[in-house]
Amino acid sequence: AQSVTQLDSHVSVSEGTPVLLRCNYSSSYSPSLFWYVQHPNKGLQLLLKYTSAATLVKGINGFEAEFKKSETSFHLTKPSAHMSDAAEYFCVLLSGGYNKLIFGAGTRLAVHP
Amino acid sequence: SAVISQKPSRDICQRGTSLTIQCQVDSQVTMMFWYRQQPGQSLTLIATANQGSEATYESGFVIDKFPISRPNLTFSTLTVSNMSPEDSSIYLCSVGSRTGGVTDTQYFGPGTRLTVL
């Protein structure tokens, strides 16, 4: 079975400190993985995606994620948090061959001054 | 990426009524999808809207409750029928991009926030 687990429902950081949002996946296929961000009362915006090319993926707004097959992980990081990063983040797996996205439960990131 | 718009952006409806949500894309796309996001929850796929054929529904969702139209490659509608307060959610459409013949990335519309009283 294919699934996505976001290990933290809430993460709180101070502005200027690093951000780590953790995601583990389970897939029988070579996975395609994504991180999306949802700001309050907004739609989903694609941050970055992994589709079997480079394991370190750079996205928008300074975010990046590293695909680690041995750990079945795809954690999202940012060196320095900004107040505007406060939002809900979703780790997403593309179900092999079916164009179906499987969403994690989401991690709410709070950024404090 | 495609530019996707949804109408209405939000609505408050009475139970027992129906609401049709529109999704418009600025370019032709093969795959369009409808998702539901219940309050405080993640997204769940309702159905895949196929142009020229019936929509494909996920387990737990039925055509009578969520009829979908896909008249062309840039437009789709989702109707929430005979609404109850449990249908209060954000409804989002998305479109798939294709790379090498395989749909990989999906881009989302801004969503429709529905409240049922």
gemmi code that builds the backbone of each chain (N, CA, C; Angstrom):
import gemmi

chains = {
    "A": [
        ("ALA", (0.840, -1.191, 0.000), (0.000, 0.000, 0.000), (0.879, 1.246, 0.000)),
        ("GLN", (0.366, 2.268, -0.630), (1.110, 3.517, -0.695), (0.555, 4.488, 0.339)),
        ("SER", (1.450, 5.174, 1.017), (1.013, 6.098, 2.062), (2.071, 7.150, 2.305)),
        ("VAL", (1.639, 8.203, 2.976), (2.527, 9.297, 3.357), (2.274, 9.615, 4.823)),
        ("THR", (3.341, 9.750, 5.580), (3.235, 10.095, 6.988), (4.040, 11.351, 7.268)),
        ("GLN", (3.363, 12.376, 7.716), (4.057, 13.575, 8.164), (4.178, 13.457, 9.680)),
        ("LEU", (5.392, 13.492, 10.136), (5.678, 13.076, 11.503), (5.292, 14.112, 12.550)),
        ("ASP", (5.087, 15.347, 12.140), (4.732, 16.400, 13.080), (3.490, 17.124, 12.582)),
        ("SER", (2.489, 17.232, 13.419), (1.300, 17.977, 13.013), (1.524, 19.480, 13.167)),
        ("HIS", (2.370, 19.875, 14.117), (2.690, 21.286, 14.332), (4.195, 21.426, 14.553)),
        ("VAL", (4.746, 22.464, 13.936), (6.147, 22.823, 14.165), (6.192, 24.322, 14.418)),
        ("SER", (6.928, 24.702, 15.440), (7.055, 26.114, 15.771), (8.526, 26.489, 15.802)),
        ("VAL", (8.891, 27.544, 15.079), (10.274, 27.995, 15.047), (10.307, 29.501, 15.222)),
        ("SER", (11.470, 29.999, 15.532), (11.676, 31.439, 15.595), (12.168, 31.945, 14.251)),
        ("GLU", (11.812, 33.157, 13.935), (12.255, 33.751, 12.683), (13.786, 33.730, 12.623)),
        ("GLY", (14.311, 33.320, 11.446), (15.748, 33.268, 11.270), (16.384, 31.942, 11.628)),
        ("THR", (15.633, 31.034, 12.224), (16.164, 29.706, 12.575), (15.763, 28.697, 11.505)),
        ("PRO", (16.456, 27.538, 11.476), (16.153, 26.551, 10.426), (14.786, 25.893, 10.613)),
        ("VAL", (14.254, 25.452, 9.478), (12.986, 24.741, 9.450), (13.228, 23.302, 8.994)),
        ("LEU", (12.617, 22.354, 9.688), (12.647, 20.952, 9.279), (11.237, 20.395, 9.411)),
        ("LEU", (10.657, 19.985, 8.296), (9.350, 19.332, 8.282), (9.566, 17.919, 7.751)),
        ("ARG", (9.161, 16.940, 8.553), (9.520, 15.550, 8.254), (8.401, 14.797, 7.544)),
        ("CYS", (8.821, 13.968, 6.597), (7.874, 13.192, 5.807), (8.473, 11.830, 5.491)),
        ("ASN", (7.724, 10.787, 5.747), (8.087, 9.434, 5.335), (7.032, 8.894, 4.384)),
        ("TYR", (7.443, 8.046, 3.491), (6.503, 7.522, 2.509), (6.634, 6.001, 2.439)),
        ("SER", (5.605, 5.401, 1.866), (5.621, 3.980, 1.563), (5.087, 3.814, 0.154)),
        ("SER", (5.881, 3.152, -0.695), (5.457, 2.992, -2.085), (6.076, 1.748, -2.689)),
        ("SER", (5.290, 1.029, -3.452), (5.785, -0.157, -4.153), (6.501, 0.222, -5.437)),
        ("TYR", (6.304, 1.458, -5.860), (6.884, 1.930, -7.105), (7.984, 2.938, -6.804)),
        ("SER", (8.733, 3.271, -7.820), (9.667, 4.371, -7.693), (8.840, 5.641, -7.534)),
        ("PRO", (8.939, 6.315, -6.415), (7.963, 7.370, -6.110), (8.250, 8.706, -6.778)),
        ("SER", (7.181, 9.430, -7.017), (7.258, 10.862, -7.269), (6.691, 11.541, -6.027)),
        ("LEU", (7.429, 12.491, -5.500), (7.051, 13.131, -4.230), (7.034, 14.643, -4.396)),
        ("PHE", (6.149, 15.266, -3.654), (5.955, 16.700, -3.759), (5.781, 17.299, -2.363)),
        ("TRP", (6.111, 18.574, -2.268), (5.699, 19.373, -1.131), (4.862, 20.533, -1.662)),
        ("TYR", (3.684, 20.688, -1.035), (2.822, 21.814, -1.343), (2.656, 22.655, -0.067)),
        ("VAL", (2.405, 23.942, -0.265), (2.142, 24.840, 0.854), (0.772, 25.464, 0.677)),
        ("GLN", (0.078, 25.621, 1.786), (-1.249, 26.244, 1.764), (-1.262, 27.352, 2.812)),
        ("HIS", (-1.305, 28.579, 2.337), (-1.444, 29.707, 3.243), (-2.910, 29.886, 3.603)),
        ("PRO", (-3.187, 30.496, 4.734), (-4.578, 30.638, 5.186), (-5.480, 31.216, 4.104)),
        ("ASN", (-6.587, 30.539, 3.889), (-7.590, 30.982, 2.915), (-7.043, 31.074, 1.488)),
        ("LYS", (-6.038, 30.284, 1.219), (-5.473, 30.245, -0.131), (-5.473, 28.805, -0.651)),
        ("GLY", (-5.249, 28.665, -1.952), (-5.124, 27.343, -2.536), (-3.746, 26.756, -2.261)),
        ("LEU", (-3.475, 25.629, -2.886), (-2.195, 24.963, -2.705), (-1.182, 25.432, -3.733)),
        ("GLN", (0.022, 25.668, -3.264), (1.096, 26.087, -4.152), (2.189, 25.031, -4.119)),
        ("LEU", (2.680, 24.651, -5.280), (3.745, 23.667, -5.356), (5.059, 24.291, -4.918)),
        ("LEU", (5.709, 23.671, -3.936), (7.016, 24.133, -3.467), (8.136, 23.479, -4.254)),
        ("LEU", (8.062, 22.169, -4.386), (9.097, 21.425, -5.093), (8.595, 20.015, -5.371)),
        ("LYS", (9.337, 19.320, -6.254), (8.962, 17.949, -6.565), (10.202, 17.107, -6.822)),
        ("TYR", (10.108, 15.827, -6.511), (11.138, 14.845, -6.803), (10.549, 13.819, -7.760)),
        ("THR", (11.245, 13.628, -8.908), (10.756, 12.647, -9.872), (11.898, 11.810, -10.410)),
        ("SER", (12.734, 11.304, -9.523), (13.814, 10.337, -9.797), (15.037, 10.944, -10.474)),
        ("ALA", (15.158, 12.231, -10.413), (16.397, 12.865, -10.901), (17.304, 13.083, -9.681)),
        ("ALA", (17.797, 14.277, -9.468), (18.681, 14.560, -8.342), (17.945, 14.338, -7.031)),
        ("THR", (18.631, 13.757, -6.066), (17.984, 13.454, -4.784), (17.798, 14.699, -3.929)),
        ("LEU", (18.598, 15.719, -4.133), (18.410, 16.985, -3.430), (17.668, 17.924, -4.370)),
        ("VAL", (16.475, 18.295, -3.959), (15.609, 19.089, -4.812), (15.466, 20.490, -4.231)),
        ("LYS", (15.687, 21.476, -5.052), (15.514, 22.860, -4.608), (14.171, 23.382, -5.109)),
        ("GLY", (13.503, 24.109, -4.229), (12.204, 24.647, -4.598), (12.169, 26.153, -4.491)),
        ("ILE", (10.961, 26.663, -4.404), (10.797, 28.104, -4.323), (10.976, 28.583, -2.886)),
        ("ASN", (11.220, 29.874, -2.749), (11.290, 30.529, -1.440), (12.357, 29.945, -0.526)),
        ("GLY", (13.425, 29.378, -1.097), (14.537, 28.890, -0.295), (14.356, 27.514, 0.302)),
        ("PHE", (13.266, 26.849, 0.000), (13.041, 25.499, 0.511), (13.772, 24.464, -0.340)),
        ("GLU", (14.151, 23.378, 0.304), (14.693, 22.241, -0.405), (14.326, 20.961, 0.330)),
        ("ALA", (14.418, 19.848, -0.379), (14.085, 18.556, 0.222), (15.042, 17.517, -0.323)),
        ("GLU", (15.339, 16.547, 0.510), (16.255, 15.480, 0.108), (15.533, 14.148, 0.117)),
        ("PHE", (15.580, 13.467, -1.001), (14.992, 12.139, -1.122), (16.004, 11.109, -0.637)),
        ("LYS", (15.623, 10.318, 0.363), (16.482, 9.272, 0.886), (15.736, 7.948, 0.800)),
        ("LYS", (16.109, 7.164, -0.198), (15.409, 5.901, -0.428), (15.608, 4.938, 0.734)),
        ("SER", (16.818, 4.897, 1.270), (17.117, 3.945, 2.348), (16.287, 4.234, 3.592)),
        ("GLU", (15.904, 5.496, 3.771), (15.110, 5.887, 4.932), (13.655, 6.133, 4.564)),
        ("THR", (13.317, 5.960, 3.313), (11.975, 6.280, 2.779), (11.490, 7.628, 3.306)),
        ("SER", (12.365, 8.625, 3.176), (12.034, 9.942, 3.693), (12.173, 11.008, 2.622)),
        ("PHE", (11.494, 12.107, 2.851), (11.543, 13.256, 1.944), (11.300, 14.489, 2.787)),
        ("HIS", (12.233, 14.817, 3.640), (12.077, 15.924, 4.581), (12.307, 17.273, 3.897)),
        ("LEU", (11.541, 18.235, 4.335), (11.611, 19.595, 3.787), (12.398, 20.480, 4.739)),
        ("THR", (13.313, 21.266, 4.191), (14.131, 22.132, 5.033), (14.246, 23.522, 4.442)),
        ("LYS", (14.582, 24.450, 5.344), (14.887, 25.813, 4.927), (15.874, 26.356, 5.943)),
        ("PRO", (16.949, 26.982, 5.511), (17.987, 27.409, 6.459), (17.518, 28.470, 7.448)),
        ("SER", (16.646, 29.353, 6.994), (16.269, 30.480, 7.834), (14.788, 30.807, 7.620)),
        ("ALA", (13.998, 30.639, 8.660), (12.556, 30.853, 8.534), (12.214, 32.328, 8.461)),
        ("HIS", (11.186, 32.598, 7.702), (10.655, 33.950, 7.592), (9.209, 33.924, 8.060)),
        ("MET", (8.753, 35.065, 8.555), (7.376, 35.128, 9.056), (6.374, 34.673, 7.996)),
        ("SER", (6.651, 34.984, 6.748), (5.728, 34.631, 5.661), (5.680, 33.130, 5.382)),
        ("ASP", (6.575, 32.364, 6.015), (6.556, 30.902, 5.823), (5.475, 30.224, 6.657)),
        ("ALA", (4.860, 30.950, 7.565), (3.813, 30.362, 8.410), (2.649, 29.911, 7.529)),
        ("ALA", (2.387, 28.607, 7.550), (1.374, 28.030, 6.661), (1.237, 26.545, 6.976)),
        ("GLU", (0.383, 25.876, 6.205), (0.236, 24.419, 6.295), (1.016, 23.811, 5.148)),
        ("TYR", (1.795, 22.788, 5.452), (2.632, 22.135, 4.448), (2.199, 20.680, 4.287)),
        ("PHE", (2.061, 20.270, 3.036), (1.629, 18.908, 2.732), (2.698, 18.174, 1.934)),
        ("CYS", (3.050, 17.002, 2.420), (3.907, 16.088, 1.677), (2.991, 15.167, 0.872)),
        ("VAL", (3.300, 14.970, -0.394), (2.351, 14.288, -1.287), (3.084, 13.262, -2.137)),
        ("LEU", (2.478, 12.116, -2.292), (3.022, 11.016, -3.095), (2.125, 10.817, -4.311)),
        ("LEU", (2.746, 10.674, -5.449), (1.977, 10.359, -6.659), (1.860, 8.852, -6.773)),
        ("SER", (0.619, 8.377, -6.748), (0.373, 6.945, -6.856), (0.792, 6.442, -8.219)),
        ("GLY", (1.650, 5.435, -8.233), (2.231, 4.976, -9.470), (1.213, 4.565, -10.510)),
        ("GLY", (1.242, 5.207, -11.654), (0.433, 4.786, -12.781), (-1.001, 5.247, -12.775)),
        ("TYR", (-1.436, 5.961, -11.743), (-2.850, 6.306, -11.653), (-3.109, 7.801, -11.577)),
        ("ASN", (-2.077, 8.615, -11.625), (-2.226, 10.062, -11.517), (-2.925, 10.492, -10.236)),
        ("LYS", (-2.937, 9.664, -9.234), (-3.636, 9.973, -7.997), (-2.631, 10.449, -6.964)),
        ("LEU", (-2.933, 11.600, -6.365), (-2.079, 12.135, -5.323), (-2.541, 11.625, -3.959)),
        ("ILE", (-1.589, 11.199, -3.165), (-1.856, 10.762, -1.806), (-1.238, 11.786, -0.871)),
        ("PHE", (-2.090, 12.439, -0.085), (-1.651, 13.534, 0.758), (-1.335, 13.060, 2.166)),
        ("GLY", (-0.266, 13.639, 2.733), (-0.056, 13.486, 4.152), (-1.060, 14.334, 4.913)),
        ("ALA", (-1.057, 14.181, 6.221), (-2.041, 14.877, 7.054), (-1.753, 16.361, 7.182)),
        ("GLY", (-0.534, 16.771, 6.826), (-0.191, 18.179, 6.902), (0.596, 18.525, 8.159)),
        ("THR", (1.453, 19.523, 8.040), (2.187, 20.078, 9.176), (1.965, 21.573, 9.189)),
        ("ARG", (1.480, 22.053, 10.307), (1.264, 23.501, 10.438), (2.532, 24.123, 10.995)),
        ("LEU", (3.119, 25.017, 10.236), (4.344, 25.703, 10.643), (4.002, 27.076, 11.196)),
        ("ALA", (4.427, 27.322, 12.416), (4.287, 28.642, 13.030), (5.671, 29.272, 13.138)),
        ("VAL", (5.772, 30.537, 12.824), (7.036, 31.258, 12.889), (6.867, 32.437, 13.843)),
        ("HIS", (7.685, 32.459, 14.874), (7.568, 33.499, 15.899), (8.672, 34.535, 15.750)),
        ("PRO", (8.366, 35.780, 16.077), (9.382, 36.840, 15.963), (10.558, 36.595, 16.897)),
    ],
    "B": [
        ("SER", (3.296, 26.683, -15.445), (2.126, 26.076, -14.827), (0.856, 26.767, -15.287)),
        ("ALA", (-0.260, 26.047, -15.255), (-1.530, 26.583, -15.691), (-2.097, 27.553, -14.663)),
        ("VAL", (-2.908, 28.490, -15.155), (-3.632, 29.389, -14.270), (-5.049, 28.847, -14.134)),
        ("ILE", (-5.458, 28.613, -12.903), (-6.729, 27.956, -12.624), (-7.602, 28.886, -11.795)),
        ("SER", (-8.845, 29.044, -12.198), (-9.776, 29.848, -11.414), (-10.982, 29.005, -11.038)),
        ("GLN", (-11.578, 29.346, -9.922), (-12.774, 28.660, -9.439), (-13.842, 29.684, -9.077)),
        ("LYS", (-15.079, 29.305, -9.349), (-16.210, 30.108, -8.952), (-17.268, 29.238, -8.307)),
        ("PRO", (-17.916, 29.660, -7.248), (-17.601, 30.838, -6.457), (-16.385, 30.593, -5.578)),
        ("SER", (-15.851, 31.647, -4.996), (-14.732, 31.464, -4.078), (-15.224, 30.962, -2.724)),
        ("ARG", (-16.429, 31.344, -2.382), (-17.048, 30.867, -1.154), (-18.547, 31.007, -1.265)),
        ("ASP", (-19.252, 30.212, -0.458), (-20.708, 30.304, -0.449), (-21.227, 29.724, 0.857)),
        ("ILE", (-22.366, 30.249, 1.247), (-23.088, 29.722, 2.399), (-24.435, 29.249, 1.888)),
        ("CYS", (-24.747, 27.990, 2.135), (-25.937, 27.380, 1.545), (-26.796, 26.732, 2.615)),
        ("GLN", (-28.045, 26.548, 2.284), (-28.968, 25.872, 3.178), (-28.949, 24.371, 2.899)),
        ("ARG", (-29.161, 23.604, 3.934), (-29.199, 22.151, 3.756), (-30.316, 21.768, 2.791)),
        ("GLY", (-30.047, 20.716, 2.021), (-31.029, 20.242, 1.051), (-30.889, 20.861, -0.322)),
        ("THR", (-30.118, 21.927, -0.430), (-29.911, 22.568, -1.726), (-28.656, 22.010, -2.389)),
        ("SER", (-28.405, 22.466, -3.600), (-27.234, 22.021, -4.363), (-26.418, 23.224, -4.794)),
        ("LEU", (-25.133, 23.027, -4.954), (-24.236, 24.088, -5.410), (-23.338, 23.532, -6.505)),
        ("THR", (-23.207, 24.288, -7.571), (-22.297, 23.902, -8.648), (-21.070, 24.791, -8.622)),
        ("ILE", (-19.913, 24.177, -8.593), (-18.634, 24.865, -8.556), (-17.977, 24.739, -9.926)),
        ("GLN", (-17.469, 25.845, -10.421), (-16.845, 25.861, -11.731), (-15.332, 25.946, -11.604)),
        ("CYS", (-14.662, 25.284, -12.516), (-13.198, 25.317, -12.580), (-12.794, 25.612, -14.017)),
        ("GLN", (-12.037, 26.686, -14.195), (-11.612, 27.130, -15.523), (-10.093, 27.167, -15.582)),
        ("VAL", (-9.529, 26.640, -16.653), (-8.075, 26.618, -16.842), (-7.735, 27.435, -18.078)),
        ("ASP", (-6.566, 28.077, -18.041), (-6.208, 28.960, -19.145), (-5.547, 28.229, -20.309)),
        ("SER", (-5.444, 26.913, -20.224), (-4.882, 26.134, -21.317), (-5.552, 24.757, -21.345)),
        ("GLN", (-5.436, 24.074, -22.447), (-6.068, 22.761, -22.548), (-5.282, 21.738, -21.732)),
        ("VAL", (-5.995, 20.979, -20.946), (-5.371, 19.960, -20.105), (-6.166, 18.668, -20.228)),
        ("THR", (-5.444, 17.581, -20.147), (-6.113, 16.293, -20.245), (-6.777, 15.906, -18.928)),
        ("MET", (-6.020, 16.046, -17.855), (-6.486, 15.550, -16.565), (-6.949, 16.699, -15.686)),
        ("MET", (-8.163, 16.572, -15.155), (-8.660, 17.495, -14.146), (-9.184, 16.674, -12.978)),
        ("PHE", (-8.987, 17.199, -11.788), (-9.317, 16.455, -10.578), (-10.095, 17.361, -9.624)),
        ("TRP", (-10.931, 16.731, -8.813), (-11.666, 17.455, -7.766), (-11.317, 16.842, -6.405)),
        ("TYR", (-10.996, 17.746, -5.461), (-10.623, 17.329, -4.117), (-11.538, 17.990, -3.090)),
        ("ARG", (-11.637, 17.359, -1.941), (-12.345, 17.942, -0.797), (-11.361, 18.070, 0.366)),
        ("GLN", (-11.438, 19.189, 1.044), (-10.634, 19.401, 2.238), (-11.580, 19.783, 3.369)),
        ("GLN", (-11.883, 18.831, 4.205), (-12.758, 19.100, 5.340), (-12.008, 19.926, 6.379)),
        ("PRO", (-12.748, 20.632, 7.231), (-12.104, 21.546, 8.192), (-10.989, 20.882, 8.988)),
        ("GLY", (-9.812, 21.485, 8.936), (-8.669, 20.980, 9.682), (-8.083, 19.684, 9.159)),
        ("GLN", (-8.505, 19.271, 7.965), (-8.052, 17.985, 7.432), (-7.185, 18.178, 6.194)),
        ("SER", (-6.660, 17.067, 5.736), (-5.896, 17.069, 4.498), (-6.850, 16.946, 3.307)),
        ("LEU", (-6.289, 16.822, 2.132), (-7.104, 16.737, 0.921), (-7.410, 15.287, 0.577)),
        ("THR", (-8.632, 15.093, 0.092), (-9.069, 13.786, -0.369), (-9.594, 13.905, -1.785)),
        ("LEU", (-9.136, 13.023, -2.642), (-9.579, 13.043, -4.036), (-11.024, 12.560, -4.128)),
        ("ILE", (-11.878, 13.368, -4.781), (-13.259, 12.973, -5.011), (-13.348, 12.175, -6.308)),
        ("ALA", (-12.827, 12.767, -7.384), (-12.957, 12.118, -8.690), (-12.006, 12.740, -9.689)),
        ("THR", (-11.786, 12.008, -10.740), (-11.039, 12.488, -11.897), (-12.036, 12.801, -13.001)),
        ("ALA", (-11.955, 14.020, -13.514), (-12.897, 14.459, -14.545), (-12.281, 14.212, -15.914)),
        ("ASN", (-12.877, 13.343, -16.675), (-12.366, 12.959, -17.979), (-13.168, 13.644, -19.070)),
        ("GLN", (-12.479, 14.248, -20.013), (-13.178, 14.904, -21.111), (-13.757, 13.860, -22.043)),
        ("GLY", (-15.044, 13.958, -22.314), (-15.684, 13.047, -23.245), (-16.142, 11.739, -22.645)),
        ("SER", (-15.975, 11.570, -21.366), (-16.451, 10.340, -20.717), (-16.852, 10.647, -19.284)),
        ("GLU", (-17.422, 9.666, -18.617), (-17.848, 9.876, -17.237), (-16.653, 10.034, -16.310)),
        ("ALA", (-16.887, 10.761, -15.241), (-15.842, 10.929, -14.242), (-15.581, 9.616, -13.526)),
        ("THR", (-14.379, 9.489, -13.026), (-13.983, 8.313, -12.248), (-13.955, 8.688, -10.785)),
        ("TYR", (-14.791, 8.044, -9.969), (-14.952, 8.415, -8.577), (-14.132, 7.516, -7.659)),
        ("GLU", (-13.645, 8.136, -6.605), (-12.911, 7.391, -5.580), (-13.891, 6.721, -4.621)),
        ("SER", (-13.356, 5.767, -3.894), (-14.170, 5.058, -2.919), (-14.764, 6.043, -1.919)),
        ("GLY", (-16.053, 5.915, -1.672), (-16.727, 6.794, -0.731), (-17.409, 7.986, -1.371)),
        ("PHE", (-17.227, 8.159, -2.651), (-17.855, 9.266, -3.377), (-18.663, 8.692, -4.529)),
        ("VAL", (-19.887, 9.216, -4.706), (-20.774, 8.690, -5.736), (-21.285, 9.804, -6.626)),
        ("ILE", (-21.635, 9.412, -7.835), (-22.032, 10.380, -8.850), (-23.308, 11.106, -8.472)),
        ("ASP", (-24.222, 10.448, -7.793), (-25.477, 11.101, -7.433), (-25.248, 12.266, -6.473)),
        ("LYS", (-24.260, 12.147, -5.636), (-23.976, 13.179, -4.650), (-23.056, 14.266, -5.230)),
        ("PHE", (-22.120, 13.857, -6.080), (-21.118, 14.773, -6.634), (-21.057, 14.642, -8.164)),
        ("PRO", (-22.122, 15.004, -8.865), (-22.050, 14.927, -10.328), (-21.013, 15.894, -10.880)),
        ("ILE", (-20.304, 15.446, -11.901), (-19.214, 16.213, -12.496), (-19.447, 16.306, -13.995)),
        ("SER", (-19.177, 17.482, -14.534), (-19.201, 17.637, -15.995), (-17.823, 18.049, -16.469)),
        ("ARG", (-17.493, 17.666, -17.704), (-16.208, 18.044, -18.308), (-16.477, 18.230, -19.797)),
        ("PRO", (-17.082, 19.362, -20.145), (-17.502, 19.543, -21.539), (-16.360, 19.782, -22.511)),
        ("ASN", (-15.221, 20.280, -22.035), (-14.080, 20.525, -22.922), (-12.784, 20.435, -22.124)),
        ("LEU", (-11.677, 20.760, -22.766), (-10.367, 20.547, -22.144), (-9.935, 21.688, -21.231)),
        ("THR", (-10.795, 22.696, -21.050), (-10.420, 23.812, -20.180), (-11.423, 24.059, -19.052)),
        ("PHE", (-12.431, 23.243, -18.928), (-13.516, 23.570, -17.998), (-14.103, 22.308, -17.382)),
        ("SER", (-14.485, 22.434, -16.107), (-15.178, 21.346, -15.427), (-16.059, 21.935, -14.333)),
        ("THR", (-17.119, 21.228, -13.986), (-17.948, 21.611, -12.847), (-18.129, 20.430, -11.914)),
        ("LEU", (-18.241, 20.763, -10.645), (-18.573, 19.799, -9.596), (-19.824, 20.316, -8.899)),
        ("THR", (-20.825, 19.474, -8.792), (-22.035, 19.836, -8.054), (-22.067, 19.061, -6.742)),
        ("VAL", (-22.339, 19.771, -5.678), (-22.556, 19.130, -4.381), (-24.067, 19.116, -4.179)),
        ("SER", (-24.648, 17.945, -4.190), (-26.103, 17.807, -4.220), (-26.681, 17.527, -2.838)),
        ("ASN", (-27.906, 18.004, -2.651), (-28.643, 17.704, -1.417), (-27.737, 17.872, -0.198)),
        ("MET", (-27.247, 19.078, -0.048), (-26.188, 19.328, 0.926), (-26.638, 19.190, 2.366)),
        ("SER", (-25.706, 18.769, 3.203), (-25.872, 18.715, 4.646), (-24.681, 19.427, 5.272)),
        ("PRO", (-24.772, 19.771, 6.553), (-23.632, 20.451, 7.191), (-22.320, 19.689, 7.069)),
        ("GLU", (-22.388, 18.367, 6.934), (-21.169, 17.564, 6.785), (-20.436, 17.834, 5.476)),
        ("ASP", (-21.115, 18.474, 4.541), (-20.485, 18.824, 3.256), (-19.697, 20.129, 3.345)),
        ("SER", (-19.750, 20.790, 4.471), (-18.973, 22.019, 4.632), (-17.486, 21.697, 4.526)),
        ("SER", (-16.856, 22.244, 3.509), (-15.468, 21.911, 3.188), (-14.942, 22.952, 2.221)),
        ("ILE", (-13.671, 22.830, 1.926), (-13.095, 23.533, 0.782), (-13.012, 22.522, -0.354)),
        ("TYR", (-13.507, 22.925, -1.509), (-13.460, 22.062, -2.688), (-12.454, 22.663, -3.669)),
        ("LEU", (-11.496, 21.852, -4.085), (-10.434, 22.339, -4.962), (-10.393, 21.515, -6.243)),
        ("CYS", (-10.172, 22.199, -7.331), (-9.893, 21.475, -8.564), (-8.394, 21.567, -8.844)),
        ("SER", (-7.909, 20.606, -9.548), (-6.506, 20.625, -9.952), (-6.391, 20.105, -11.372)),
        ("VAL", (-5.284, 20.443, -12.005), (-5.024, 19.964, -13.354), (-3.652, 19.318, -13.362)),
        ("GLY", (-3.506, 18.342, -14.226), (-2.255, 17.625, -14.297), (-1.420, 18.092, -15.469)),
        ("SER", (-0.120, 18.212, -15.236), (0.802, 18.469, -16.337), (1.357, 17.132, -16.798)),
        ("ARG", (1.816, 17.110, -17.989), (2.310, 15.852, -18.528), (3.760, 16.016, -18.959)),
        ("THR", (4.588, 15.064, -18.557), (5.983, 15.029, -18.958), (6.246, 13.668, -19.572)),
        ("GLY", (6.612, 13.653, -20.806), (6.886, 12.379, -21.456), (5.674, 11.482, -21.492)),
        ("GLY", (4.482, 12.069, -21.556), (3.282, 11.249, -21.645), (2.736, 10.818, -20.305)),
        ("VAL", (3.421, 11.142, -19.228), (2.940, 10.744, -17.904), (2.566, 11.994, -17.135)),
        ("THR", (1.385, 11.995, -16.560), (0.988, 13.125, -15.730), (1.736, 13.051, -14.418)),
        ("ASP", (2.524, 14.072, -14.092), (3.225, 14.017, -12.826), (2.797, 15.122, -11.874)),
        ("THR", (2.920, 16.351, -12.253), (2.645, 17.440, -11.327), (1.213, 17.911, -11.463)),
        ("GLN", (0.571, 18.172, -10.335), (-0.762, 18.760, -10.347), (-0.705, 20.170, -9.776)),
        ("TYR", (-1.453, 21.048, -10.414), (-1.552, 22.429, -9.979), (-2.985, 22.684, -9.541)),
        ("PHE", (-3.137, 23.444, -8.460), (-4.432, 23.582, -7.819), (-5.037, 24.964, -8.015)),
        ("GLY", (-6.344, 24.959, -8.088), (-7.080, 26.202, -8.061), (-7.129, 26.760, -6.656)),
        ("PRO", (-7.710, 27.953, -6.495), (-7.737, 28.612, -5.177), (-8.733, 28.006, -4.205)),
        ("GLY", (-9.636, 27.159, -4.712), (-10.597, 26.515, -3.827), (-11.895, 27.276, -3.692)),
        ("THR", (-12.933, 26.528, -3.326), (-14.250, 27.084, -3.013), (-14.596, 26.680, -1.592)),
        ("ARG", (-14.768, 27.666, -0.752), (-15.087, 27.392, 0.663), (-16.601, 27.341, 0.813)),
        ("LEU", (-17.106, 26.171, 1.131), (-18.546, 25.955, 1.246), (-18.933, 25.748, 2.701)),
        ("THR", (-19.933, 26.504, 3.124), (-20.521, 26.329, 4.452), (-21.984, 25.981, 4.267)),
        ("VAL", (-22.405, 24.893, 4.898), (-23.801, 24.457, 4.804), (-24.452, 24.606, 6.182)),
        ("LEU", (-25.545, 25.352, 6.207), (-26.216, 25.612, 7.491), (-27.364, 24.641, 7.722)),
    ],
}
model = gemmi.Model(1)
for chain_id, residues in chains.items():
    chain = gemmi.Chain(chain_id)
    for i, (resn, *xyz) in enumerate(residues, 1):
        res = gemmi.Residue()
        res.name, res.seqid = resn, gemmi.SeqId(i, " ")
        for name, pos in zip(("N", "CA", "C"), xyz):
            atom = gemmi.Atom()
            atom.name, atom.element = name, gemmi.Element(name[0])
            atom.pos, atom.b_iso = gemmi.Position(*pos), 0.0
            res.add_atom(atom)
        chain.add_residue(res)
    model.add_chain(chain)
structure = gemmi.Structure()
structure.add_model(model)
structure.setup_entities()
